[in-house]
Amino acid sequence: MGLFDKVFGKSEISAPEKFSKQEAFLAVAVATSGADGHIAQSEIHEIANYLNRMKMFEGYSYIFYINIYKNV
């Protein structure tokens, strides 16, 4: 039994979802942005603008960012 089993009610461990390196990077950016408990739409736009300038995100559309945001 793990430390948080009483809180989350789980006793079995499930395999974590696998993310691409782009998805993982975006997830960290969104999680950091949401550290204050709220992510404003302007923050999502700024993250997307910043990531669009990175070579790792060449060719990704704004729809990609929105879909990842919904999953995070």
Rosetta silent file (secondary structure, phi, psi, omega in degrees, C-alpha in Angstrom):
SEQUENCE: MGLFDKVFGKSEISAPEKFSKQEAFLAVAVATSGADGHIAQSEIHEIANYLNRMKMFEGYSYIFYINIYKNV
SCORE:     score description
SCORE:     0.000 S_00000001
   1 L     0.000  129.295 -178.273    0.000    0.000    0.000 S_00000001
   2 L   -87.396  171.913 -176.837    1.390    3.358   -1.086 S_00000001
   3 L   -60.078  -38.122 -174.644    1.390    6.667    0.694 S_00000001
   4 L  -102.391    9.388 -179.563   -1.530    8.127   -1.292 S_00000001
   5 H   -60.437  -37.595  179.202   -3.690    4.992   -1.604 S_00000001
   6 H   -67.120  -34.454 -178.647   -6.049    6.187    1.110 S_00000001
   7 H   -75.394  -47.343 -174.819   -6.502    9.518   -0.643 S_00000001
   8 H   -94.177  -10.734  177.080   -6.923    8.242   -4.182 S_00000001
   9 L    70.849   23.982  179.820   -8.446    4.863   -3.334 S_00000001
  10 L  -113.600  138.021  174.506   -6.102    2.884   -5.553 S_00000001
  11 L  -119.545  -12.157  177.136   -4.127   -0.107   -4.517 S_00000001
  12 L  -106.642  146.966 -176.986   -3.018   -1.296   -7.940 S_00000001
  13 L   -96.016  128.912  176.396   -0.474    0.541  -10.038 S_00000001
  14 L  -102.563  154.217 -179.374   -1.344    1.337  -13.631 S_00000001
  15 L   -69.707  137.546  179.559    1.210    1.985  -16.352 S_00000001
  16 L   -69.208  151.117  176.201    1.791    5.690  -16.996 S_00000001
  17 L   -69.950  141.629 -179.249    0.665    7.165  -20.299 S_00000001
  18 L   -94.985  132.959  178.403    3.565    7.662  -22.698 S_00000001
  19 L  -113.877  151.036  169.955    4.144   11.092  -24.159 S_00000001
  20 L   -71.475  168.611 -179.533    6.377   12.192  -27.018 S_00000001
  21 H   -65.607  -30.817  176.883    9.147   14.581  -26.008 S_00000001
  22 H   -68.305  -44.557  178.961    7.097   17.461  -27.449 S_00000001
  23 H   -62.749  -42.139  179.856    4.009   16.453  -25.474 S_00000001
  24 H   -64.678  -42.952  179.067    6.039   16.055  -22.287 S_00000001
  25 H   -61.896  -44.693  178.810    7.707   19.446  -22.742 S_00000001
  26 H   -65.002  -38.486  178.635    4.334   21.101  -23.338 S_00000001
  27 H   -61.862  -40.924  178.016    2.843   19.327  -20.314 S_00000001
  28 H   -65.942  -41.179  179.104    5.584   20.728  -18.079 S_00000001
  29 H   -62.964  -42.980  179.943    5.046   24.219  -19.514 S_00000001
  30 H   -68.374  -41.808  179.516    1.287   24.025  -18.905 S_00000001
  31 H   -63.339  -39.855  178.167    1.737   22.570  -15.411 S_00000001
  32 H   -65.701  -41.671  178.573    4.170   25.356  -14.537 S_00000001
  33 H   -63.502  -33.433 -178.469    1.783   27.948  -15.898 S_00000001
  34 H   -88.562   10.084 -177.780   -1.017   26.482  -13.801 S_00000001
  35 H   -61.574  -23.477  179.000    0.949   26.521  -10.564 S_00000001
  36 H   -86.368    2.698  177.478   -1.167   29.428   -9.340 S_00000001
  37 L    95.036   -3.387 -179.562   -4.336   27.352   -9.731 S_00000001
  38 L  -148.880  137.200  175.273   -5.549   28.972  -12.940 S_00000001
  39 L  -115.238  112.502  179.322   -4.344   28.965  -16.536 S_00000001
  40 L   -76.117  152.425  178.481   -5.500   32.008  -18.479 S_00000001
  41 H   -59.093  -35.219  178.794   -6.160   31.746  -22.205 S_00000001
  42 H   -63.584  -34.125  177.593   -3.437   34.348  -22.729 S_00000001
  43 H   -66.247  -39.946  177.524   -0.943   32.042  -21.012 S_00000001
  44 H   -62.848  -42.660  178.078   -1.828   29.229  -23.420 S_00000001
  45 H   -62.590  -42.052  179.869   -1.300   31.579  -26.373 S_00000001
  46 H   -65.725  -40.599  177.153    2.055   32.704  -24.988 S_00000001
  47 H   -61.824  -46.296  179.835    3.194   29.109  -24.443 S_00000001
  48 H   -61.292  -43.158  178.408    2.166   28.223  -28.013 S_00000001
  49 H   -62.081  -42.528  179.313    3.986   31.293  -29.394 S_00000001
  50 H   -63.990  -47.206 -177.107    7.123   30.426  -27.438 S_00000001
  51 H   -68.126  -31.576  178.260    7.100   26.777  -28.473 S_00000001
  52 H   -61.575  -23.126  178.832    6.494   27.644  -32.134 S_00000001
  53 L   -85.278   -7.462 -179.045    9.914   29.298  -32.161 S_00000001
  54 L   -89.390  139.633  179.694   11.616   26.113  -30.968 S_00000001
  55 H   -59.470  -34.691 -178.251   13.089   23.708  -33.503 S_00000001
  56 H   -60.794  -25.472 -175.932   11.592   20.770  -31.584 S_00000001
  57 H  -107.809   17.645  177.814    8.081   22.056  -32.412 S_00000001
  58 L   -60.597  132.792  175.925    8.539   22.833  -36.112 S_00000001
  59 L    87.270   -3.145  178.323    5.460   21.877  -38.092 S_00000001
  60 L   -86.638  140.587 -178.949    3.076   21.574  -35.137 S_00000001
  61 L   -92.731  167.868  177.417   -0.232   23.432  -35.377 S_00000001
  62 H   -62.841  -30.744  178.051   -2.074   25.421  -32.734 S_00000001
  63 H   -60.499  -38.236  177.398   -4.619   22.569  -32.626 S_00000001
  64 H   -57.114  -46.490 -178.688   -1.843   20.290  -31.337 S_00000001
  65 H   -63.885  -41.983  179.627   -1.262   22.616  -28.382 S_00000001
  66 H   -63.989  -42.786  179.502   -4.958   22.829  -27.568 S_00000001
  67 H   -63.649  -39.841  178.146   -5.347   19.029  -27.660 S_00000001
  68 H   -68.560  -40.931  178.273   -2.388   18.526  -25.329 S_00000001
  69 H   -56.981  -41.215  179.800   -3.679   21.259  -23.026 S_00000001
  70 H   -66.034  -33.341 -178.738   -6.984   19.385  -22.747 S_00000001
  71 H   -79.168  -24.181 -178.960   -5.161   16.144  -21.861 S_00000001
  72 L   -85.797    0.000    0.000   -2.983   17.759  -19.209 S_00000001
